[in-house]
């Protein structure tokens, strides 16, 4: 995890919250399994955005982080992952945009379907901060994700049970986590690559 940049949380704070859990995790069988997963992903040959997307969601969001798609959570009507989530007004020209993935609580009878996290995926060759050379959409991936977040919050009182708050922007190697209140200047990031897998931890 990269905390050398201006971030919205300090390394000392993270240690104060998760130091015990990290000490238990370090050297465990769970860590070994995680390393195998990360090594396999870093060594993949398919680096395209569209062709890699399904495997990317399955590997990280489902297998590693435990989120679920509709129909894949033991029969419960509730689920956490909504690919290609439509957001009115989030298109560059004011039309409906589609976040590559929304995370929240969907399918609940008691809570309205509102995403808490919106994600924008790019391929590994992409610059997450650069304007895109795409017809009808030249926003940077970061700008695009934050536009999704802003439009998803439009009309809300912000006292609802779930509020769109976070954005994940990734080239499937670098992950950035943005908090709406501090974006775009501050974010947390971590990078998966062969050279980083065995570097000494500093957090």
N, C-alpha and C positions, 0 to 999 in steps of 0.2 A: 504494500500500500504506500502510495506516494503522498507524504505530508510535507514536502519541501515547499510547495506552493501555498499561497494564502488560502486556507481552508476554513470551513465553518466548525471544525472540531479539532482539538489538539491531541497530540500523541499521549500526553499525560492523562487526559480525560479518558481516552480509550483504555489505557492501562489500568486506570482506577476502576473501570467497570468490568473489564474482561480479563484481567491478569490471571485470576484463578482458573478460569475456563481455558485460557490459552496454555497455561502450564500443564493442565491435564491433557490437552489435545496434543501438545508437542511430543513427538516420538511414539504416538499411539497408532493402533491399527487404522483408525479413522484417518489420520494424517497420511499414512502410507497409501490408502485407497485414493485420497484426494490427489496426491502426487501423481499416481498412475493416470487418473483422469486428465489432469492438466498436461501431463507429458503427451498423452494421446492426442489431445486437442491441439497442442502446439505443433505436433508433427504431422497434422493432417495435410493432404495434398489439395483438397478442394478449398480454395480461398475465396470463392465467389459469394456475394451477399445473398442473392436469392436462393441459390442451390444449397447454401450452408445453413439457412435460417432455421429450418425444422430441426436439424441436428443440434444447432446451437441452443435453441429453447429447451429441447429434451435434455441435453447434457447439463446445462447450468441451472435453469430455472426449475426443472422437475427433479432430475436425479441428485444434484448437489444441494439445491436450496429447498426442495420439498414442496414446491407449489404445484397446483393441479389444474388440468384442463377439464372442461365439461365432459362428463361421461367417463372420466378416468380416476375417480376418487371414491371407489367402493359404493357406488349407488347414491351418494349424497347429491341433492340438487344444487348445492353450493359449490362454487369453484373459484379459483384465484387468477387464472390466466385467460386473457381474451386477445388472441392475435388479430391484427388488422382492425383495431378498435376505431370506429368512426367518430369524428369530433366536428360538430358543426362550426363553421367559421374559421377553422384552423388551416384551410388551404391557403396558399400564398395569395390568391386573388379573392379570398373571402368565402370560398366554397367549403365543402366538407373535406377535411383531411383525414388521413388514417395513420394512427400511431402503429408502429410495427408490433407492439405488444403493450397491453394494459394489464396492470396488476391491481387487484382489489378484492372485493367480495361481490361475486355475481351469483345470480340464481337464488338469492335469499328472499323469503316471504316477508321479512321484517325490515330489511334495510334496502333502500333504493340502490340500483346498480350504478355505482360511482367509482371510477378508477382512483386509486391512491398514488399509483406510479405509472408514468407513461414512458415508453422506450422508443428510441430511434436507433436502428441497426444500419451499419455500413460495412463494406468489405475492408479488408486489412490494408489496402492501398490508399484508403481515404484519409484526408486531413479533416479532423472533426471540427476545426475552427474555420476552414476555408469555404468561400462561396462555391456552390455546386454549379457545374455547367449542364443544367438540365432544363429542358423546355418547360416553362410554366412554374419552375421552382428553383430559384438560384440561392435560396437560403442555405447557410451553413447547417450541418447536422445539429449543432448545439442550438442555433436559433430556431430550427424547425421543432425540436423537442420542447423547447421552452414556450414556443407559440402554442403547441398542443396543450401544455399545462395551463397556460393563461386562459385559453378558450374553454377548457374543461371547467375552469373555476367561474366563468362568467355567469352572473345571475345568482350565484350562491350567497348565502348569508355567512358562510365559513364557520358556522356553529353546527353543521350537519355531522352525523356520526362518522362519515368518511368524506374527506376533502382531498382533492388532487393536490399533492404537496411535493412529490419527488419526480425527477426525470433521470433516466439512465440513457446515456449516449455511449455507443460502443462501436468499434470497428472489429469486434469479435476477438480482439487481442488486448486493447486498452478499454477498461471500463471506467466511466465517469459517473458519479452520483451527484446530482444537483438538488439543492433544497431551494424551493421557490423564493423564500424570503431573502436568500443571499446570492441567487444566481444573477448573471453568469460569472461574476467575478470570483466566487469561491466554489470549490467542489472537492470531493474526494476522488482519488483515482488509484487503480492498480493495473498492472500490465502483466499479461501472461506471455512468456517467450522462453525458448530454451535457455538463454543465458540467465534468466531471472529465477528459474525454478530452484536452483541450488544455492542462490545467494544467501548470505547470512541474514537472518531476520533482524529488523531494527524496530519492530513494534509488536 
